[in-house]
Amino acid sequence: MHKPIFIAGPCVIESAELLDTVAAELVRINRKWDIDIIFKASFDKANRTSLHSFRGPGLARGLQMLADVKARYGLRITTDIHEASQAAPAAEVVDVLQVPAFLCRQTDLLVAAAKTGRTVNIKKAQFLSGADMRYPVEKVRESGGSQIWLTERGNCFGYNNLVVDFRNIPDMLPLADAVIMDCTHSVQRPGSGNGSTGGDRRFVPAMAQAAKAFGATGYFFEVHPDPDCALSDGPNQLFLHDLEPLIASLLHD
């Protein structure tokens, strides 16, 4: 039986020290459990609630910092891209290109990601069903993409909250090479934090276990040593020290 895909890392690149702290812990977990966690961090959070929110170091500096993590720790890397022009330079560093949920119908972005030859992980929009993701997948496949993942991250049914319909997971399994459960973004409360996004990390383990029951083939966790002081998405990020026990529970039948 194949082990699940795991993706983990801080929401945004805050500092080299943060990247080192998280990467070192992922390496330790990988060795202990014989898995291959993919390191994730964003060089730019282009869809922050407020103009004044922290966005990250930008494309050039951010990719260099991710390349340093890859060289130092031997981890596979993923990051999100927001514009078609970012696909090729990001693909020189990362192993998996992530397409943000709000942008999953952006044809130029999907085509550019496909043409890099990298795995493309498309996050399902908050306004689409699992079955609707057939069309973004077709755009990537018809543009030359060979390895496509889909990520569930909840749906909006009103304001400032997300609801996960776990039936989306089996609906997406026939469409893609893997279906990932984004367990931390799914507990967001968008725009509820007085100029930032709120959330409730208490529900992250339950999201993961429910997704496992519905057949998810991978799990995505944003983690931080001190999420209450994180510069982006702190309320829904998992404490770094809670990652290993959660992964262990998912690896056990």
C-alpha positions in Angstrom: 0.0 0.0 0.0 1.4 3.4 -1.0 2.0 5.9 1.8 0.0 9.1 1.6 1.5 12.3 0.3 2.3 14.9 3.0 2.8 18.6 2.4 3.8 20.8 5.3 5.4 24.2 6.0 4.7 27.7 7.1 2.1 29.8 5.2 4.6 32.4 4.0 8.4 32.8 4.1 8.9 35.0 7.1 12.7 34.4 7.6 15.5 32.0 6.8 15.4 31.0 10.5 11.8 29.9 10.3 12.4 27.9 7.2 15.4 26.1 8.9 13.4 25.3 12.0 10.5 23.8 10.1 12.7 22.0 7.5 14.8 20.4 10.2 11.7 19.0 11.9 10.3 17.7 8.6 13.6 15.9 8.0 13.4 14.3 11.4 9.9 13.1 10.9 10.7 11.8 7.4 13.6 9.7 8.8 11.6 8.4 11.7 8.5 7.4 9.7 10.1 6.6 6.4 8.0 9.2 4.5 8.7 12.1 2.2 7.1 15.3 3.4 7.1 18.0 0.7 8.1 21.4 2.2 5.7 24.3 1.4 6.1 28.0 1.9 4.9 31.0 -0.2 7.2 33.6 -1.6 4.2 35.9 -2.0 0.7 35.9 -0.5 -1.0 37.8 -3.3 -4.5 37.5 -1.9 -4.2 38.8 1.6 -7.3 40.4 3.1 -5.7 43.8 3.6 -3.3 45.9 1.5 -1.2 46.3 4.6 -0.8 42.6 5.4 2.6 40.9 5.1 3.1 39.2 1.8 6.6 37.7 1.8 10.0 38.3 0.3 8.8 38.2 -3.4 9.7 36.0 -6.3 13.5 36.3 -6.7 14.4 36.3 -3.0 11.8 33.8 -2.0 12.8 31.2 -4.6 16.4 31.6 -3.6 15.4 30.9 0.0 13.5 27.8 -1.1 16.4 26.6 -3.2 18.6 27.0 -0.1 16.2 24.7 1.9 16.2 22.2 -0.9 20.0 22.1 -1.0 20.5 22.1 2.7 17.9 19.5 3.7 17.2 17.5 0.6 13.4 18.1 0.8 11.1 18.3 -2.1 9.6 21.7 -2.4 6.2 23.2 -3.4 5.1 26.8 -3.6 2.1 28.7 -5.1 2.2 30.8 -8.2 -0.3 33.6 -8.9 0.7 34.7 -12.4 1.7 32.8 -15.6 5.0 34.6 -15.7 6.0 33.0 -12.3 5.6 29.4 -13.5 8.9 28.9 -15.3 11.2 30.5 -12.7 9.4 28.7 -9.9 9.7 25.4 -11.7 13.5 25.8 -11.7 13.4 25.4 -7.9 10.3 23.6 -6.9 9.0 20.0 -7.6 5.3 20.8 -7.4 3.6 24.0 -8.6 0.5 24.9 -6.6 -2.3 26.8 -8.2 -4.3 28.8 -5.5 -8.0 28.0 -5.1 -9.2 31.5 -6.2 -7.2 31.1 -9.4 -8.0 27.5 -10.4 -9.9 28.6 -13.5 -7.2 31.0 -14.8 -6.4 29.4 -18.1 -3.1 31.1 -18.7 -1.8 30.2 -15.3 -2.8 26.5 -15.7 -1.3 26.3 -19.2 2.0 27.9 -18.0 2.2 25.5 -15.1 1.6 22.5 -17.3 4.3 23.5 -19.8 7.0 23.4 -17.0 6.7 19.7 -16.8 6.4 19.9 -13.0 3.6 18.2 -11.0 0.7 20.7 -10.8 -1.4 20.8 -7.7 -4.6 22.6 -8.3 -6.6 23.7 -5.2 -10.3 23.4 -5.7 -12.0 26.8 -5.6 -14.3 27.7 -2.7 -17.1 28.2 -5.2 -16.7 24.9 -7.2 -17.7 21.3 -6.6 -15.3 18.4 -6.8 -16.8 17.4 -10.1 -16.3 20.9 -11.5 -12.6 20.4 -11.2 -12.7 18.3 -14.4 -12.2 21.4 -16.4 -9.1 22.8 -14.8 -7.6 19.3 -15.0 -8.4 19.1 -18.7 -6.7 22.5 -19.3 -3.5 21.2 -17.7 -3.6 17.8 -19.4 -4.3 19.2 -22.8 -1.4 21.6 -22.3 1.1 18.8 -21.7 0.8 18.3 -17.9 1.3 14.7 -16.9 1.1 14.7 -13.1 -1.9 16.5 -11.7 -3.0 16.7 -8.1 -6.3 18.2 -6.8 -6.7 19.7 -3.3 -9.9 20.0 -1.3 -10.1 23.1 0.9 -13.7 23.7 1.6 -16.6 25.7 0.2 -18.3 29.0 1.0 -22.0 28.9 1.8 -22.3 32.4 3.1 -19.9 34.8 4.7 -16.7 34.3 6.8 -16.8 30.6 7.0 -16.0 27.4 5.0 -17.7 24.1 5.0 -16.1 20.9 3.7 -18.2 18.5 1.7 -16.1 15.4 1.9 -17.9 13.8 -1.0 -15.7 16.1 -3.1 -12.8 13.8 -2.4 -14.2 10.6 -4.1 -15.6 12.9 -6.9 -12.1 14.2 -7.6 -10.2 10.8 -7.3 -11.1 9.7 -10.9 -9.9 13.1 -12.3 -6.4 13.4 -10.9 -3.3 11.4 -9.9 -3.8 12.3 -6.2 -6.3 14.1 -4.1 -4.9 16.1 -1.2 -6.9 17.3 1.8 -5.8 20.8 2.9 -6.6 20.4 6.5 -5.5 23.8 7.7 -7.0 26.2 5.1 -10.3 24.2 5.5 -10.7 25.6 9.0 -10.3 29.2 7.9 -12.9 31.9 8.6 -12.1 34.2 5.7 -12.1 37.9 6.4 -13.3 37.4 9.9 -10.3 38.7 11.7 -10.7 42.5 11.4 -8.6 42.8 8.3 -7.2 39.3 8.3 -8.5 35.8 8.0 -9.5 33.9 11.1 -9.7 30.2 11.7 -9.8 27.4 14.3 -6.9 25.0 14.4 -8.7 22.7 16.9 -10.5 21.0 13.9 -7.4 20.2 11.9 -7.0 16.6 13.1 -10.7 15.9 12.5 -10.4 17.2 9.0 -7.5 14.9 8.3 -9.2 11.8 9.7 -12.5 12.5 7.9 -10.6 13.0 4.6 -8.8 9.7 5.2 -12.2 8.0 5.6 -13.3 9.4 2.3 -10.2 8.1 0.4 -7.8 11.1 0.3 -4.4 10.2 -0.9 -2.5 13.1 0.7 -2.7 15.8 3.4 -1.6 19.4 3.5 -0.8 21.1 6.8 0.5 24.6 7.3 2.7 24.5 10.4 4.6 27.1 12.5 6.6 26.9 15.7 4.4 29.7 17.2 1.3 30.2 15.0 -0.2 32.8 17.2 2.7 35.1 16.1 2.7 34.0 12.5 2.6 36.8 9.9 -0.1 35.0 7.8 -2.9 32.5 8.6 -1.8 32.0 12.2 -5.3 31.0 13.6 -5.5 28.0 11.3 -1.9 26.9 11.3 -0.9 23.8 13.3 1.7 24.0 16.0 4.9 22.4 14.6 5.2 20.1 17.6 1.7 18.7 16.8 2.6 17.6 13.3 4.3 14.3 14.1 1.5 12.8 16.2 -1.1 13.7 13.6 1.0 12.2 10.8 1.5 9.1 12.9 -2.2 8.7 13.4 -2.8 8.9 9.7 -0.2 6.3 8.9 -1.9 3.8 11.2 -4.8 1.8 9.8 
